[in-house]
Amino acid sequence: MRKEQLRNSGILVFSNLFVNLSSFLRQVIMAWFLGVSANVDILLLSMIVPTIIQAMIGGGAGEILVIKREKPSFHEGSFEVVFIVMCLLPVILLGALFYLFLGPLIPFFNIDADSTVLFRNLSIIFLVNMIPGTFTSILRPHLYSRGHYGFYAIATIISQVAGLLLIIVLVKSMGIYAFAFSYLCANLLNALIFSFKTGLPFKDLFSLRVWKHETEQLLVMLRRVFSLGIQTFINYFATFWERSLSVKYLTPGYLSSLNYSKTLSEIPNAVLLSSILTTSYIEQVKLHKEDQQAFSDYTAKILEMLLKIGFMFQVLMLLFAPVIIILVFRRGRFDNNAVVTSLMIFNILTISFLPKLIMNFFSRTMYILGEYKKLLLSVIFRFIVQMSFMAGLITLFRHAIPTAFALSYLAVTVLLFYIVSKIIRLPGIKRFIFRIVIISCISTALLLFHSYTLPLYIEYSNLKIFLLSLPLIVVATIVFIEALRRNGIEIAVLNKIFGRLWQRKI
């Protein structure tokens, strides 16, 4: 990595780690006050359709926006403001349609009469949240492309802190509603701060000359957004199906455990996705415009780095899974039964950590290559595999849902490698499959080990479990840092600390 890219990755690692830790703290507070309960299940259910709508439009629109256009804008920022508004219109329309059909969905989810009002009210809050959420999703890559990584970090931290403070203030009086309002608060604040920094000329919305100039390119970009929107819909429909099956067929609270485990398991993936993958994506876009061979070499280099880093993260997460689940969640209404369920789900989900990371990398690479149709077919393939395992095993196997996730990510990662390797030069597919299979086998062995050993220490206090794990944590941290250095990834903060200690010794 170049120094500038490494610095930008560091900024994003810090900011996105804070974002994911903020989301994680929401879950910890929720587990403390609400545990694994039907109300938490209703919150998660009410989020999913608004999240699908927002992600369908805003999820890929920002990355589409930074890809080179064939025709220059009327003037600075004119295309961006027209594009954003055109993306917001279908979000608002789809949100209004969902609200009108909210009634018929309630019987489909088997929501009882006592929870109907809660489901409807929470759905309204998340529908409103779609507007600022889409706005910030589109502008985020735009800020990256202009080098405003530091600004993004500061703005995001401010908005997340505001959301957390709102929960602390309202949770005792408003309960589950405090968490819904915290999402809305964070996105509104983020949208406001982003709009000031970008300085978008919103007055151009009322200029006929601007609309005439930008219409041709606008249609091209919106077609790309529509293509990616279908893929996003399929991805998120899987989540809709997952939550529906959990509420309909599994015990009350299972969806809560699944959500806590998913949030925890996605923190490292989200950090890598939002830092290394984002900066490498911007670099890939530049190289693809300038030098195809350099683009191919760089893509293969990043893939190799992700395989190594992802494997280390996955092993560490599985190794310390019981300690993480117990120390983070076991308090208040989150008891040992919840620990057992959440730990098993977390272990299964973590097996898909590396495949999911590689899948996201290949997906973004295919954006740049313009392979939208092949990417769509790959997404459909993953959806079919995932839905088939969920539907077939849901009544036979309690953990069918996280198992379906793991298997579908493994399958689609191999498929995407095959597709991309036909376009640019990558290492052999047999070697790639062998590495993925070996990593998955090692991960499964760790999962089985925890299943047999958990009863031996689950009754210990949180403090005792932490103290017993401390030597292993120290050793694992040292090994991990050394492994990063051997792969050419330096940690600037640690280098400064070690440098000052060395100077004092001298």
CORMOKA-V261871 format. One record per run of one state. SS is the DSSP state (hx for helix, st for strand, lp for the rest). FROM is the first residue (numbers start at 1). LEN is the number of residues. If there is no record, write none. Layout:
((SS;FROM;LEN) (SS;FROM;LEN))
This chain:
((lp;1;2) (hx;3;32) (lp;35;3) (hx;38;29) (lp;67;11) (hx;78;23) (lp;101;1) (hx;102;7) (lp;109;4) (hx;113;33) (lp;146;3) (hx;149;26) (lp;175;2) (hx;177;22) (lp;199;3) (hx;202;5) (lp;207;1) (hx;208;42) (lp;250;4) (hx;254;21) (lp;275;1) (hx;276;15) (lp;291;1) (hx;292;28) (lp;320;1) (hx;321;9) (lp;330;6) (hx;336;16) (lp;352;1) (hx;353;17) (lp;370;2) (hx;372;22) (lp;394;6) (hx;400;22) (lp;422;7) (hx;429;29) (lp;458;4) (hx;462;25) (lp;487;5) (hx;492;14) (lp;506;1))
